[in-house]
Structure formats: structure tokens, C-alpha cells
Amino acid sequence: MIRPGKHNLITDVAGLRVGQAHDARVRSGVTVLIGDAPMAAAVDMRGGAPGTRETDALDPSNLAGMTDAIVLSGGSVYGLDAASGAVAWLAAKGRGYKLRPEAPPAPIVPAAILFDLVNGGDKNWGTEPPYRALAIKAAESAGETFALGNAGAGVGAAAGIYKGGIGSASAVADGFTTGALVAANSVGSPLIPGTDVFWAFALEQEREFGGRRLDPSFTNIPLDLPDDMKGAARPRENTMIAIVATDAVVTRNELKRIAIMAHDGMARAVRPSHTQFDGDTVFAVSTARRAISGERERAVLHLGSLAADCLARAIARGVYEAETLGPLRAYRDVFAKKLKSGGH
């Protein structure tokens, strides 16, 4: 039987912590996933406008393949500097590669960013964008539990016309734990057209995003682009950035396949997805706590499927938990009357 983990968060995967920090005036923030020890990692990008750092280091054909942390940040290109803050914080703790005894440690910290520069926050930061400092603050606060919705990298996010946010979910099956963490900031809509029902509703566990279901009379889903996607879709102004995690001992090539499969979670939760206007990026990490026994190929297939399901659920949770911020209205405010009445 598959069930959510203790917290229904990515940190249910043993060996992971998440820290977050944001600047309310700027309406942007940073989320940092930190491993208790270096983690095997891979990445896969399916959107047409990604913004990333250190992703080449995770290619299975390259040397490193291990990471100490992964950073998700708002701020577009400015947010890439958040990784520098995480690197400095980790190095001060003695984390990172030591190529020679006299050299300082060199933490490997891949990162991905989303666009939140026109959400009404004060972006007049001059020569000192806040993201490096926010990453250090986020790393210092890392723990097993963390806020969803308007937190960290999700503070300034929008999913279609709705307020987006940080989402997370987990699943325990066959002795392994899988989890997902996402900053939902998509061109596409998370809702089935003409309803208040999330595309991911069929995967929902324990009413984690409101328990809404389709009216029995609803028979045909419109095939046109949804009316509640972002009306003025422009390149580099969106992006879903995510991390999926497992405690299974897997190879780097297997992790890459899990990252690829996890992208289906975006397609299950948002329509359209992987557009030329999004920079959809999924990192996959393993804390390597549990060895796989039995048929390995089937086990990896199951892990990838669970990662996709967790990511879809995490996206819906991020939108459901978000709160109205400036011009970005929250799902629960847009549909307040229907949710209160319990109607379809």
C-alpha cells in the first residue's frame, strides 16, 4: 500500500532538510534542499527557457555527480546568485570536495530559478540583489518541516492566473520513500477548465489539496488552451523548478531516468506544460539509505512513477496552500464561495 510519509514532505526521505527565506518587500525568496551527506544527483530540463547553474556537473558522463545542496530561487538571473550563498555557508561548515589538503572545500550546489520580477515587489536592489543573503538565511533554518505556499522560492510565483507557491509531497512504498519539492510558477493552469478541480485530483492523498472532485455531469474537457493560463505568456517569465528524491541506492543513470519520468508529474498537474515560455527543470537526488533487492529494473520504474505522482501532488499543494499577494489571487480566494458551500 502506498501512503504519504510522516510529514508528507520531501524531507520524509531520510537525510534531507529544507530551509527557506524570503524578502516580503521584494516579494521573492529562496528554498534550499540540503543533504546530511553528499547526494547522488541528476537533472532533466524540458522547458524552453531554463535558468540554471552547475547542471552540467550532474551529467552522468561527467566527474562530479554528487551534490551537497540544491537551490531553488526566485529572481530570474539575479536569483542564480543564491547558489553562491549556499556554497559559502556549506564551505564554512567544512562541506564540499577537498581536492588538496591546503585547498578550501568546494561544495557542489546546482540551482534553478524562476521569474517573479513583475509581481509588484520592490526590485530596486542596485548592485546587491538579496539572493545570496537569503540563501544563507535559508540554509541556517533548514529542518525536517517547512512552510508551503507563500514561502521561499514560491513567494512571488504564479501558476496560470492563480497565486503559485512552494509545494511538497511524499510517498512510502515497498520500504522506500520518495518525495518531491516544487516552486510552481507555470504558464499553464493547474485546474480543469471551468471547474475548481485540480488536474492532479486523481492522485490526491488525504485531501491534501482540498478534496475537490468533478461534478458527475461533467463529461467533456475542453481541448482549447485554458482561459486561466497566463494571458500574456512571454519567454523566461515563468518556470516550474523541482526536486524529486529517493532513499534507494541507485546509479547516476538510474537517477537521470527518474528525473525524466518525474517530468510527467508536471504534465499531470498543469496544462499546457513544458512550453517554450517555461524553463521546467527537475533535479533528482538519492540519499542512498536503502539497497534495492529483487528485480532492479522494475524497482527503478516504480521509483520514477512515484516521483512523477509526488511531483503532481506537490504542484497542486503549492497552489492550494498559496495566499493572495498583490495582484496574484489565491485559489482559495477565487473559489471561496464554492469551497465554503462544498458544491462542485
C-alpha angles and dihedrals in degrees: 000000000000117000138161118269126250096283099019086234135116087255089072081084099090114245098034132108130180128207129185139189135172142179111232092199092053093039092222139098152168135253120198126193111201128189121216084227133012110295131212107243144184136177139208127190122200104162124093098232111044126169112198147148131210094001092130089063089065096058106120089230092059130082107250112048091156127094136191095203143350124221128210113189144174119220101080110234091354090059092063086078088069088080089061090059092050091048091052092047093049093045090052087057091052094253122144143052117323104202092173130011093243094049123092116247116272112213117202108225117170116195143188130195139206132207117256101141098119101047095108098266123131106264096171093115097140113202095343113068109188099234101095091052092043091054091053090049091048093050091050090054097047116138145139095277129047141164125272129210114021097028138108115334090358097063095096099027129124128195107202105313092332129091108266128202151157115316134180139176140169141203132200117205136152090359094303128108123216126186143177136206123189143173102213111213107141138159088220128073124255092209134080106250115269094011142082090232121116118235086233093056094115090061096047118130124205095344090295092161102030104288095252116168136187120268109253088239092060105101111150126051111208112246095208120100107280120263091224097059115106105293096212101042110186131173117269094011098103137027138158111229119189148166126209121193141192135184091215121113102246136160123249090253090052090050089052090054090049090053090050092049092046090063087073086071089067091051090049093051106036134040121233102019136173090033127163087255096057129069095208108187130174124191119196123202136181127204088194097220099138129046120222116241127185123020105006098194092054091047092053090046089054092048091052092049092050091048090055092048092047091050093051090050092046091054092053091046091051091054094040093051095044121109129216112273121183109306093352109094120205123238091240091054095046091052099030095127095049093045092050094048093046091228126143 
